[in-house]
Amino acid sequence: MANLGWKKYINAFLITSLIFATALYIGEYFSNRKIDALKAAESQIAIDILSSETKFALLGELACPDAPNSTLSQELHLLGEKLGYSEKNLASDNQDFINLKKQYSLLEIKDYLLVKKLKDCRNRPTAIIYFYKKDCLDCDKQGYVLTYLREKYPSLRVYSFDYDLELSALKTLADIYDIKEKFPALVIENKTYTGFKSTNDIKALIPEIAATTTAKNFD
């Protein structure tokens, strides 16, 4: 009888081990598939970034009549969405992702500089620089407001930057506009504003978009 009891325990142990090993294998299999999918997405982002950099070189000399269509706002927005997806599914210290995020931030700065060169053009787009931090309580909410405004008003350019990203050009941009430790931070027409801003707040700061379609208010 004692031997039968031990056999029951051994069988239960073996069955439990088999279930655990199977679950571990399945989990690793799907995890590897997710990593492969993300790597493929990262590779495509890298190609898109290279393409965008080439376009910047081509667009830099365009005249004012072509200026509104010459910026890469829509393309940058799509790149940002891809990076946002990757950021949610990759470890925050993934070096490949960090490098892509740096390249994307440099593209945003380049596009912002192109927009600034249009200051004497009649149809110059309006630009908002947005700095956020991961530990900022209102930054997600601010991001939703800016995304909505950007989609509502095609002439609005929104450039979003992770303040903690180690990138010298980004640090220079933050220093120019005196971005320090209070977030979210917005730069509108060369003036810096800190703390959450609703859609109505932003429209009050940018009369040219306030005169167009009414947007939903995020209080």
N, C-alpha and C positions, 0 to 999 in steps of 0.2 A: 504493500500500500504506500509505503514511504517513497519507493522508487517512482510509482505513478504520480505522486504529488510533485516530485522534482521534475519529472518529464513535463507536467503541465506548466510549471514555471518556466522551463527552458523553451517550450514551444511558444508560450506567450511572449517571452523575451525576443525570440527569433522573429515572430510575426510583427511585433512592435518595431524591431530594428529594420525589417523589410519595408514597412510602411514609412518609417522615417527616411530611409535611404531613397525610396521612390519619390517622396515629397520633395526631398532635397534636390534630386536629379531634375524633377519637373520645374522646380523654382529656378534652378540654375539655367535650365534650357530657355525658359521664357525671359530670364534676365539677360542672357546673352543675345537673344533675338532683339530685345529692346535696345541694348547697347549698339548692336549692328545697325538698327534703324536710325538711331541718333547719330552714329558716325556718318551714315549716308547723308543725313540732313545737314550735318556740319560741313561735309565735303561740298554740298550744293551751295551752302552759305558762302563758303570760301570762294567758289567760282563766281557767285553773284557779286561779292565784294570786289574781286579783281575786275569784273566787268564794269562796276560802278566807278572804280578808280580811273579806268580808261575813259569813261564818259566825262568825268570831271575835267580831264585834260582837253577833251574836245569842246566842252561847253563853255570853258572859261573865256573865250573870245567872242561869244555871241553878243549881238547888239540888243538894245532895249526892246524892240518890238517882239523879239523871240524870248525875252527873259522869263515871263511867267511860266512858259512851258519848258524852260531849259533846266530848272532845278530838278533834283531827284527825290523830291519829297515822297511821292507815292512808292517809288522803289525802295527808299529807305524805310518807309513804314512797313512794307512787306518783309524786308530783312529783319526789322525789329520784332515782328510777330514770330518769325522763325526762331530767332534767338530767345524770345520769351518762352516759347515751347520747350526749347532745349534747356533753358535755365530751370524750369520746373521739373525736369526729368534727369538732370545731371547733378552730381555733387558740386557744391559751391566752389570747391577747390580744383575742379577739373581744368587742367592747364590749357587743353585745346579750346575749351569753351571760353576761358578767360582771354585767350589770344584773339579769338573771333570777336569777342565783345570789345576789345581794344580797337581792332580794325574798324568795327562798326562805329564806334565813338569818333574815331578820326574822320570817317566819312561824313558824319553829322557836322563836325566842326567845319569841314571843307564846304559843305553845302551852305552852312550858316554864313561863311565868308563870301560865298558867291551871292547870296541874298543881300548882304551888306553892300556889295559892289553895285547893286541896283538902286542905291539911295536916290539917284536923280531920275530914275525911270518912273513913268506915270503909273504903271501897274505893279509896282514893287510889292511882293508878298509881305505880310506881317509875320514877324518871327517871335516865338517865345522859347526861351531857354529854361529848362526845368531840371533842377538838381534834386536827387532823392537819396535816401539812405535806407538800408534794410531794417534798421531798428526805429524808423520814423513811423509814428502811429497814424499820421494823416496822409502819408505819401501814397498809399494805395488809392485812397479816396480822391486825392488830387490827380492821380493818374487817370482815373475814370472820367473826371471832368474834362481833362485836356484831350483825351481820346475822343470824347463826344464832340467837343468844340472843333477839333480838327476835321472830323467827319462831316460836321454841320457846315463849316465854312472852308471851302477849298482854298481860299487865298491865305489861310493861316498855316504857318509852319511851326511845328512843335519839335524841339530837340531835347530828348531826355537823356540825362547822364547820371551814372552811378558815382556819387561823390567819393566813394571808397575805392574806386578803381585806380590802381597804380599806373598812371599814365601822365607823363610830364606835360603834354599839350593840354590835357584836361585840367591839371592843377593850375596851369597858367591862365586858362579861361576862368576858373573859379576865382583866382586872385584878381584878375581884371575887374570882375564884378563884385568883389568883396564877399564871396560866398564863404561862410564860416561854419558854425555849428548849429544853426537854427534851420530846420527843414519842415516841410518842403520849401524850396526857394525858387522863385521865378524871376527871370530877367525879361522885361518888356520895354522896348524902346530905350535900351541902355540904362534902365532903372531897375534896382533889385527890390523884390518884395518877398518877405518871409511869412510863413504860416499858411494854413489852408485858405484858398481863395475859391469861392463858388463861381458858377458860370456868370451870374450877374456881376460879381466883383470884377471878373476878368473883362467882361463886356464894358464895364464902366471905365476900365483902364485903356481899352482899345475901342474908341468910338466908331471907327470905321467898320467893325464887325457888329457893333451894337445896333447899327442902322439897318441891318439885314434881318433874316429870319429869326424869330424868337426861339431861344434854346431852353431846354429843361433846366431848372435850377436845382443844384445839389447843395443843400444847406448843411 
